[in-house]
């Protein structure tokens, strides 16, 4: 037998034994590993709604709800302004609804390790830390004005937008004021910092710039260009006007997605950022308010007059949800996997709703 033939025979025997060994091993396994593929979700198919009417019967004057925090699918907090002595902060746990006693309106909410923070309408400003046991643990009254917005950063600290005074950083115990390269103070003007976002390693803020006589009232886009230093990068009218200076980014809210997109909503509709100076208009609205989603191809937008839209990354489609009317403001939208949470306010009959649905 030639040496090359001997090598071939030995190779064949070794290969055969390897195959036999693998077959025996697999045959001894009682269970086989299965690859589980997550089902695709059509964002336009929403059903199985649970609808809670707010506030509870007996509260005078009704409740204007402007903010919602979804801590998890069974723990939701909503807040807003009321007329008269109404409950302005409501917490949902499992199937129970808890009314919190607060003397001031609630502008914004953010999650915390063992509860949540709320920006309440005190002067001077106050950020209240609420434990899940219905206790007020922490309050600060040393801000220069009203705390209007709060945003939890990925590192666990917070941005707090304070009317007129600017942007503060909050670490759970102390506040430190950032530098803003824009005129803020003045007896006849003020900034309302409406929202913040982290996008591709940078921090962004939007603010409404009001002047008492109504002139030159605009929305501003700010960016942290160096440590604790914010600079103006863009502005536009914060009101829809067909004759001049149409809004080209939203001045109400920002929403950054995990896949690197940044959206905004406000007067004029919903927009997607292409770069710091370029926004793409996705859908026109007189005033867009609610925004939420999971990615650049899975977004929802809501208006102040009963319109609700879904964006799949290419096209925008209007869809229907319960309680909508021409006087419905869609204030907040939160999406967690196959579940959607929507906070609405019907200005016609002064009734608010919390909607919880399934995405199919």
NUMILUM-722990 format. One line per 2 residues: for each residue x, y, z of C-alpha. Coordinates in steps of 0.2 Angstrom, whole numbers, m for minus. Each point is the difference from the previous one (the first is absolute). Example, Ala and Ser with C-alpha at 12.3 -4.5 7.8 and 13.67 -1.06 7.14 Angstrom:
<rs>
62,m22,39 ~ 6,17,m3
</rs>
This chain:
<rs>
0,0,0 ~ 7,17,m5
3,13,14 ~ m13,12,m7
m13,m14,0 ~ 4,m4,18
m2,18,5 ~ m17,1,m9
m6,m16,9 ~ 5,7,17
m8,17,m4 ~ m17,m9,m5
0,m10,16 ~ 3,15,11
m13,10,m9 ~ m12,m14,2
3,m2,18 ~ m2,19,3
m17,0,m9 ~ m6,m16,10
6,9,17 ~ m10,16,m5
m16,m11,m4 ~ 1,m9,17
2,16,9 ~ m15,8,m8
m10,m15,2 ~ 3,0,19
m8,18,1 ~ m18,0,6
m3,17,m6 ~ 6,9,m15
4,19,0 ~ m12,10,m9
2,17,m8 ~ m14,11,5
m5,14,m12 ~ m9,15,8
m16,3,m10 ~ m1,16,m11
m11,14,7 ~ m11,10,m12
0,17,9 ~ m17,4,m8
m9,m14,8 ~ m5,5,17
m14,m8,11 ~ m4,m8,17
m2,17,7 ~ m2,4,18
m7,18,3 ~ 1,9,17
m10,16,1 ~ 9,14,10
m2,8,12 ~ m12,m10,12
m17,6,2 ~ m3,14,12
16,10,m4 ~ m6,18,m4
5,8,m16 ~ 9,m14,m9
18,m4,m2 ~ 11,5,m14
13,m14,m2 ~ 17,4,m9
12,m13,6 ~ 1,m19,2
14,m11,7 ~ m1,m19,m4
11,m8,13 ~ m5,m17,m6
m15,m8,m8 ~ m9,m1,17
6,17,7 ~ m5,16,m8
0,18,7 ~ m9,15,m8
m1,18,5 ~ m5,17,m6
m10,16,5 ~ m17,1,7
m13,13,3 ~ m3,3,18
5,m13,13 ~ 1,m15,m11
12,m15,2 ~ 14,4,m12
11,m16,1 ~ m7,m18,m2
9,m16,2 ~ m6,m17,m8
7,m16,8 ~ m7,m16,m7
m19,3,1 ~ 0,14,13
0,18,m2 ~ 8,12,13
m4,18,1 ~ 15,11,6
m3,15,10 ~ 10,15,m8
m4,18,1 ~ 9,4,m16
m2,m5,m18 ~ 12,m13,m7
10,5,m15 ~ 11,m16,m3
5,m16,7 ~ 16,m11,0
4,m17,7 ~ 12,m3,15
7,m16,8 ~ m14,m2,13
m13,12,m6 ~ m2,15,m11
4,19,m1 ~ m13,13,m5
2,18,m5 ~ m14,9,9
m6,18,m2 ~ 8,9,15
8,17,0 ~ 15,m1,3
1,m17,m9 ~ m1,m17,8
4,m17,m5 ~ m9,m13,11
7,m17,2 ~ m14,m13,4
2,m17,6 ~ m12,m14,m5
m7,0,17 ~ m9,17,m3
13,10,10 ~ 8,16,m5
19,m3,4 ~ 9,14,m8
m4,18,m5 ~ 11,14,m5
m6,18,0 ~ 17,8,m4
m2,1,m19 ~ m2,17,m8
m17,m3,m8 ~ m12,m13,m4
6,m18,m5 ~ m9,m3,m16
9,m16,m7 ~ 10,m14,6
10,m13,m10 ~ 9,m16,6
17,m2,m8 ~ 7,m17,m5
13,2,14 ~ m14,2,13
1,19,4 ~ m13,12,m6
m2,16,m10 ~ m13,12,7
m6,15,m10 ~ m4,15,10
m11,14,m6 ~ 11,16,m4
15,m8,10 ~ 6,m13,m12
6,m18,2 ~ 5,m8,16
8,m17,3 ~ m7,m11,14
9,m15,7 ~ m14,m4,13
6,12,13 ~ 8,16,m7
m4,11,m15 ~ 14,8,m10
m4,13,m13 ~ 7,m1,m18
5,14,m11 ~ m11,5,m15
6,11,m13 ~ m16,9,m3
m10,14,8 ~ m11,m7,13
m5,13,13 ~ m10,15,m1
m17,7,7 ~ m8,m1,m17
6,m17,m6 ~ 2,m18,5
6,m17,m5 ~ m10,m16,2
11,m15,m2 ~ m12,m13,m6
11,m15,m3 ~ 17,m8,m1
8,m15,m10 ~ 16,m9,m1
4,m3,m18 ~ 16,m8,m8
11,5,15 ~ m7,18,1
m13,8,11 ~ m14,11,m7
m13,11,7 ~ m15,9,m7
m8,16,8 ~ m14,12,m4
6,18,1 ~ m15,11,5
0,19,0 ~ m14,9,9
m6,11,m14 ~ m1,m15,m12
14,5,m12 ~ 13,m12,m6
m6,m15,10 ~ 10,m15,m6
6,m17,4 ~ 18,m3,3
11,m16,m3 ~ 15,0,12
15,m12,0 ~ 13,m4,13
15,4,m10 ~ 13,m2,15
m2,m6,18 ~ m14,9,8
m1,13,m14 ~ m15,2,m11
m1,10,m16 ~ m14,5,m12
1,m10,m16 ~ m18,3,m8
m16,9,3 ~ m17,2,m9
m17,7,4 ~ m9,m11,13
m17,4,m8 ~ m7,m6,m17
m1,15,m12 ~ m3,m3,m19
7,17,m5 ~ 17,0,8
13,m10,9 ~ m8,m17,1
6,m11,14 ~ 14,m12,m6
2,m10,16 ~ m11,m4,14
1,11,15 ~ m11,m10,12
9,m17,3 ~ 16,m10,m6
1,m19,m2 ~ 17,m9,m3
m1,m18,m5 ~ 13,m14,4
5,m2,m18 ~ 6,18,m2
m15,11,m6 ~ m6,16,8
m18,6,m2 ~ m9,16,6
m18,5,0 ~ m9,16,2
m9,14,m10 ~ 1,m5,m18
0,m19,3 ~ 13,m14,3
18,1,m7 ~ 16,m10,m1
17,7,2 ~ 13,m3,m14
13,11,8 ~ 1,15,12
m7,12,m13 ~ m11,m12,m10
m17,m7,5 ~ m11,m11,m12
m19,4,2 ~ m9,m17,2
m18,5,2 ~ m8,17,2
m11,5,15 ~ m6,16,7
8,m5,16 ~ 8,m17,4
1,m5,18 ~ 2,m18,3
15,m10,m6 ~ 7,m18,4
7,m16,m8 ~ 13,m13,0
11,4,m15 ~ 2,11,m15
m12,m12,m9 ~ m13,m1,14
m6,17,5 ~ m17,8,5
m5,18,0 ~ m16,8,7
m8,17,m3 ~ m10,12,11
m15,m2,m11 ~ m4,m19,m1
13,m7,m12 ~ 11,m15,3
14,m5,m12 ~ 12,m15,m2
17,1,m9 ~ 9,m15,m6
16,8,m5 ~ m7,4,m18
m18,5,1 ~ m12,8,12
m17,m7,2 ~ m15,7,10
m8,m14,12 ~ m15,0,12
1,m2,18 ~ m15,1,13
m6,16,8 ~ 6,11,m15
m10,15,m5 ~ 4,17,m9
3,7,17 ~ 12,m14,7
18,4,4 ~ 11,m15,0
12,6,14 ~ 12,m15,2
4,m16,m9 ~ 11,m14,8
4,m16,m9 ~ 7,m16,9
2,m15,m12 ~ m17,m5,m5
m9,12,12 ~ m5,18,m3
m5,13,13 ~ m9,16,m5
m5,15,10 ~ m14,11,m7
m10,15,4 ~ m17,4,m7
m1,19,0 ~ m19,m1,m5
m6,m8,16 ~ 15,2,11
3,m18,2 ~ 17,m9,0
4,m18,m4 ~ 14,m12,2
0,m13,m14 ~ 9,m17,1
0,m11,m15 ~ 9,m14,m9
10,1,m16 ~ m2,m15,m12
</rs>
